[in-house]
Amino acid sequence: MRNKKAFLLAEETLKIVIALICIGFLVYFLVSLYMSNKDAKNLELAKSSLEHLITEVDSGRSEVVIYNPSGWVIGAWPHDTTTRLWYTLFIMSKTTKGLPNYCENFGWEKCICICKKNKQKMCDELGSCFESDFGIDGGSIEIKKPFLKLKIEDNIISEK
């Protein structure tokens, strides 16, 4: 009789372990789905914010307010290309101008982007870019909560 109880206990334990594994996979799936939707929404916000910025700059405004996506970065490329010159000429087989691939694919010489992080690779993965001759004071500016005030002067965008 003892063996029968031990067998039932092992069977119930196995069911509980399997149920916990299934619940873990379900939680992982739901979190992944949420994060993917959040990134897609932030990418749309980045596109609209960048369009707003370009429109305001083209209309001659000296001040612009950007609201979304908070925590992302506005950057202009190329950054300082003189530091990349040696690297580009002697190490890389492919010639690059220090631009995100998004900008290079369109043949742009200069571009301005809103990306999740201020790195070329991150702009390729999750970011929105437009061709622009404007530079960013300091290379990049983070969009902070609740909004970011930008000053535009002499083709340079800086935080106000």
C-alpha positions as CSV (number, residue, x, y, z in Angstrom):
1,M,0.0,0.0,0.0
2,R,2.9,2.4,0.7
3,N,4.2,2.0,-2.8
4,K,0.8,2.9,-4.2
5,K,0.7,6.2,-2.2
6,A,4.3,7.1,-3.2
7,F,3.4,6.5,-6.9
8,L,0.3,8.8,-6.6
9,L,2.5,11.5,-4.9
10,A,5.1,11.3,-7.7
11,E,2.3,11.5,-10.3
12,E,0.8,14.6,-8.7
13,T,4.3,16.2,-8.4
14,L,5.0,15.6,-12.0
15,K,1.6,17.2,-13.0
16,I,2.5,20.3,-10.8
17,V,5.9,20.6,-12.4
18,I,4.5,20.4,-15.9
19,A,1.8,22.9,-15.0
20,L,4.4,25.4,-13.7
21,I,6.5,25.0,-16.8
22,C,3.5,25.7,-19.0
23,I,2.6,28.8,-16.9
24,G,6.2,30.0,-17.2
25,F,6.1,29.7,-21.0
26,L,2.7,31.5,-21.1
27,V,4.1,34.4,-19.0
28,Y,7.2,34.6,-21.3
29,F,5.0,34.6,-24.4
30,L,2.7,37.4,-23.0
31,V,5.6,39.6,-21.9
32,S,7.3,39.1,-25.3
33,L,4.0,40.1,-27.1
34,Y,3.6,43.2,-24.9
35,M,7.2,44.3,-25.5
36,S,6.9,43.8,-29.2
37,N,3.7,45.9,-29.4
38,K,5.3,48.6,-27.2
39,D,8.3,48.9,-29.5
40,A,6.1,49.1,-32.6
41,K,4.0,51.9,-30.9
42,N,7.2,53.7,-29.9
43,L,8.5,53.4,-33.5
44,E,5.3,55.1,-34.8
45,L,5.7,57.8,-32.2
46,A,9.3,58.3,-33.2
47,K,8.3,58.7,-36.9
48,S,5.6,61.3,-36.1
49,S,7.9,63.2,-33.7
50,L,10.6,63.3,-36.3
51,E,8.2,64.4,-39.0
52,H,7.0,67.2,-36.6
53,L,10.6,68.2,-35.9
54,I,11.5,68.4,-39.6
55,T,8.3,70.3,-40.5
56,E,9.0,72.8,-37.7
57,V,12.6,73.3,-38.8
58,D,11.6,73.7,-42.4
59,S,9.0,76.3,-41.5
60,G,11.7,78.4,-39.8
61,R,10.8,78.0,-36.2
62,S,13.5,78.6,-33.6
63,E,11.9,76.4,-31.0
64,V,10.3,72.9,-31.1
65,V,8.7,70.7,-28.4
66,I,9.0,66.9,-28.8
67,Y,6.9,64.6,-26.5
68,N,7.5,61.0,-27.6
69,P,8.9,58.4,-27.3
70,S,10.3,59.2,-23.9
71,G,13.7,57.6,-23.2
72,W,14.7,57.5,-26.9
73,V,17.4,59.6,-28.5
74,I,17.5,62.2,-31.3
75,G,20.8,61.9,-33.2
76,A,22.4,63.3,-36.3
77,W,24.7,61.4,-38.6
78,P,27.5,61.4,-39.6
79,H,29.0,61.9,-36.2
80,D,32.6,62.9,-36.2
81,T,33.8,61.0,-39.3
82,T,37.5,62.0,-38.9
83,T,37.9,59.5,-36.0
84,R,36.4,56.8,-38.2
85,L,38.6,57.5,-41.3
86,W,41.5,55.3,-40.3
87,Y,39.1,52.5,-39.3
88,T,37.2,52.8,-42.6
89,L,40.2,52.9,-44.9
90,F,42.3,50.2,-43.3
91,I,40.1,47.8,-41.4
92,M,36.7,47.7,-43.1
93,S,36.3,46.3,-46.5
94,K,33.0,48.1,-47.0
95,T,33.2,51.8,-47.2
96,T,30.9,53.5,-44.8
97,K,30.2,57.1,-43.9
98,G,29.3,56.4,-40.3
99,L,25.6,56.5,-41.1
100,P,22.9,54.0,-40.1
101,N,22.1,51.5,-42.8
102,Y,18.7,53.1,-43.2
103,C,20.3,56.4,-44.3
104,E,23.0,54.7,-46.5
105,N,20.4,52.6,-48.3
106,F,18.6,55.8,-49.4
107,G,21.9,57.3,-50.5
108,W,21.7,60.2,-48.0
109,E,24.9,62.0,-47.0
110,K,23.4,63.3,-43.7
111,C,20.4,62.3,-41.7
112,I,18.7,62.8,-38.4
113,C,17.2,59.9,-36.5
114,I,15.2,59.1,-33.4
115,C,16.4,55.8,-32.1
116,K,16.0,53.6,-29.0
117,K,19.7,54.2,-28.2
118,N,22.3,56.5,-29.8
119,K,24.1,53.8,-31.6
120,Q,24.3,53.1,-35.3
121,K,23.2,49.5,-34.9
122,M,20.2,50.4,-32.7
123,C,19.0,52.9,-35.3
124,D,19.1,50.1,-37.9
125,E,17.1,47.8,-35.6
126,L,14.6,50.3,-34.0
127,G,14.6,53.9,-35.2
128,S,13.2,56.3,-37.7
129,C,15.4,58.6,-39.9
130,F,15.0,61.5,-42.3
131,E,17.5,63.2,-44.6
132,S,18.5,66.5,-43.0
133,D,21.4,69.0,-43.0
134,F,20.8,69.8,-39.3
135,G,23.3,68.7,-36.7
136,I,22.7,67.9,-33.0
137,D,24.7,69.8,-30.4
138,G,26.7,67.2,-28.6
139,G,25.8,64.5,-31.1
140,S,22.6,63.4,-29.4
141,I,19.8,64.5,-27.2
142,E,17.6,62.2,-25.0
143,I,13.8,62.8,-25.1
144,K,12.8,63.1,-21.5
145,K,9.5,63.0,-19.7
146,P,7.1,64.9,-20.1
147,F,8.6,66.7,-23.1
148,L,11.8,68.0,-24.7
149,K,12.2,71.7,-25.7
150,L,14.7,72.1,-28.6
151,K,16.3,75.3,-29.9
152,I,17.2,75.6,-33.5
153,E,19.9,78.0,-34.5
154,D,22.3,78.0,-37.5
155,N,21.5,74.5,-38.6
156,I,22.2,73.2,-35.1
157,I,19.5,71.6,-32.8
158,S,20.2,71.9,-29.1
159,E,18.3,71.3,-25.9
160,K,16.8,74.4,-24.4
